[in-house]
């Protein structure tokens, strides 16, 4: 997919005026997702949220102009906005085409992703969920599909990307959406490394749990007891213990195919929990070491010390 043209902003558009002096990569992005009912718009919205977009689903076309005003290149603003436009209102195609024209004239740059599928597959999907087509109104499902296609042909002709989901499963669709909005660039795995104390219970959202109670406990060393695994003396003590560095290296190595498999299955988040007795010394130091190693591999890592500070 070609790079979208740069945003041209006439004076008086406060949401985008500041962006004209920003580097290309920092310009706000607007994505309009529409298409046939049953073709995967809701799944596309979920994928976009996972990719870090601010998503508004089932948006009536007339509200798109107001929503676009949220875009900002400044701190605290919305930088990547995806609007999923539905067909629940009559004559959506005409309304949406008109709104898009207004946005373009106002200087907003955007891309349109159109979701589509064959009539046969759309019928089967509606029959599977036992719900009528939004435009069916007592007629056959095919009648509603035909009317929707007629309404949306103008928007489809303007689409930057058309994704045909006829033969796609949910994982294929996620990859197509990622390709459409990210130019095929791989999205880094986001890993949350959590230290915890077993005496306070396991983290409920952990995908993987490691027990580092095999290491000697700094709690029994008077000068280390009041410190935590984030303090240099405790960190050096823990990582200097026999087997500590080897454990970190081997554990991170073992996580490599797991995280790659998650990414292949479109799971972009993983929580790795590292536990010791109280969650203050060993688990904290080891969690920090594992997080540092994962960052070196390119993962985006957040470290949380759940039980640090507990008595």
C-alpha positions, 0 to 999 in steps of 0.5 A, a space after each residue: 500500500 502506498 504512503 498516504 499523501 501529507 496532510 494539507 491544512 488550511 488556517 482555522 483547523 485547530 486540530 491539525 494546524 500544529 501538525 504541519 510543522 511536525 515530522 511526517 511520522 508524528 502527524 495524526 492519522 484518521 482511518 475510516 473503516 466501513 463495508 458490508 455487514 458481516 464482513 468483519 468490521 467488529 473484528 477489525 475494530 478489535 485488531 486496531 485497538 490492539 495496535 494502539 488506535 483509538 477506535 469508535 465503533 458503530 459511528 453514524 456518518 454525520 458524527 465523523 466530522 465532529 470526531 475528527 476534531 479530536 485529532 491532535 499532534 500535541 501531547 495528550 491528544 488522539 494521534 491515531 483515530 479509527 472510525 468504524 461506520 455502520 449502515 444502520 442509518 438509511 442512505 449511509 453511502 450518500 451521507 458518508 460520501 458527503 462527510 468525506 468530501 467535507 473532511 477532505 475540503 477541510 484539510 483532513 487526510 484519511 484512509 478508507 478500509 472497506 470490508 467485503 465478502 461474497 454474498 454466499 459467505 455473508 448469508 452463511 454468517 448471518 444464518 450462523 448467528 441467527 440474526 437478520 441483516 440490518 436492511 432485511 426488514 422481513 425480506 430475505 437476507 440476500 435482499 438486505 445484502 443487495 440493498 447494502 451493496 447498492 448503498 455502499 458502492 460509492 464508498 467502495 470505489 473510494 476505498 484505499 484498501 478493500 479487504 475481502 474476508 470470504 476466505 479469511 479466518 480471524 488470524 488472517 483478518 488480523 494480519 490483513 488489517 495490520 498490513 493495511 495500517 502498518 505497511 506490513 511492519 511487524 508489531 512488537 510483542 508487549 510483555 508485562 513482567 510481574 514480580 509477586 509473593 507466593 504468600 499473597 497468591 498467584 497473579 490471576 492474569 499470568 500466562 507464565 509463572 516462574 518460581 525463584 525460591 530456589 535462590 537464597 533469600 536476601 531477607 536473612 541478611 541483616 543489611 539487605 533485609 530492609 532493601 528491595 530487589 531494585 536496590 543495587 546491593 540486593 540486585 547484585 547479591 541475587 544475580 550473583 547467586 549460583 544459577 541466577 544468571 543462568 536461569 534468566 538467560 535460559 528462561 528468556 531463551 525459552 520464552 522466545 518461541 512462546 512469544 513468537 507463537 503468540 504473535 503468529 496467533 495475533 496475541 500481542 500481550 503476554 504476562 510473565 509472573 516471577 514469584 518468591 516468598 514475599 515479592 520483595 527481593 528475589 522476584 523483583 531482581 529477577 523480574 528486572 533482569 528478565 525485562 531487560 533481556 526481553 527489551 534487548 530482543 525488541 519486545 516492549 516490556 512493562 515491569 510491575 512489582 505487585 507486592 512491593 511495599 507489603 509488610 
